């Protein structure tokens, strides 16, 4: 199996960058950084000096916001 094939297996999913989450949610990157300081927003993971998000965590956070609004 090649490296590309290994990375495209269903169980191997690329984590989202803060820019990815910003685009997905339609909010500025700065807002996501501000939310992190206030323990708000989707859970991000620090990987070295970078913040990464698992897409399931972002979807779960959005779903929780929908429940709060109802």
TILUM-837235 format. One line per 10 residues: their letters; for each residue x, y, z of C-alpha. Coordinates in pm, 1 decimal, m for minus. Example, Ala and Ser with C-alpha at 12.3 -4.5 7.8 and 13.67 -1.06 7.14 Angstrom:
TILUM-837235
AS = 1230.0/m450.0/780.0 | 1367.0/m106.0/714.0
//
This chain:
TILUM-837235
XXXXXXXXXX = 0.0/0.0/0.0 | 132.6/345.9/m82.8 | 148.1/633.3/163.1 | m131.5/818.8/m18.4 | m353.9/511.9/m3.4 | m284.7/478.0/369.8 | m389.4/838.9/433.2 | m713.9/800.2/240.9 | m835.8/494.9/430.2 | m1172.4/567.1/597.0
XXXXXXXXXX = m1024.8/535.3/947.6 | m748.4/791.8/872.2 | m895.6/1140.1/853.2 | m700.7/1464.9/836.6 | m761.1/1696.0/1129.6 | m900.1/2040.7/1051.2 | m690.8/2353.9/1082.7 | m826.3/2664.8/1248.2 | m871.9/2806.8/897.5 | m1081.6/2502.3/801.3
XXXXXXXXXX = m1306.1/2550.2/1105.3 | m1328.9/2923.9/1038.4 | m1453.3/2858.5/685.3 | m1689.0/2582.1/797.0 | m1850.4/2795.2/1069.9 | m1829.5/3120.3/875.4 | m1650.9/3305.8/1155.3 | m1313.7/3482.3/1150.9 | m1005.0/3295.4/1272.6 | m961.3/3562.6/1541.4
XXXXXXXXXX = m1304.3/3473.6/1678.5 | m1198.8/3110.4/1718.5 | m886.5/3219.1/1908.2 | m1101.6/3446.0/2128.1 | m1344.9/3163.1/2195.8 | m1056.2/2937.7/2306.1 | m957.9/3190.0/2574.9 | m1319.1/3185.2/2698.8 | m1359.2/2802.9/2689.5 | m1624.3/2839.9/2420.5
XXXXXXXXXX = m1648.7/2689.7/2074.2 | m1546.2/2349.7/1944.7 | m1271.5/2163.7/2127.2 | m932.5/2222.7/1969.4 | m616.9/2021.0/2025.9 | m275.2/2181.1/2046.0 | m28.2/1999.2/1821.3 | 301.8/2171.9/1880.2 | 230.1/2537.2/1812.6 | m76.4/2462.9/1601.2
XXXXXXXXXX = m442.9/2414.1/1686.9 | m617.6/2122.3/1520.9 | m978.6/2009.3/1534.7 | m1139.0/1671.4/1486.6 | m1436.9/1717.1/1257.8 | m1657.4/1510.3/1489.7 | m1590.7/1760.7/1770.6 | m1686.5/2052.2/1547.6 | m2008.3/1878.6/1436.3 | m2090.5/1791.0/1799.5
XXXXXXXXXX = m2039.4/2152.8/1908.0 | m2267.8/2278.8/1631.0 | m2532.1/2023.9/1733.9 | m2506.2/2138.3/2096.4 | m2564.1/2498.1/1986.9 | m2876.6/2390.5/1798.1 | m3010.2/2220.9/2113.1 | m2943.8/2535.5/2321.0 | m3131.4/2751.3/2068.2 | m3437.5/2525.6/2071.1
//
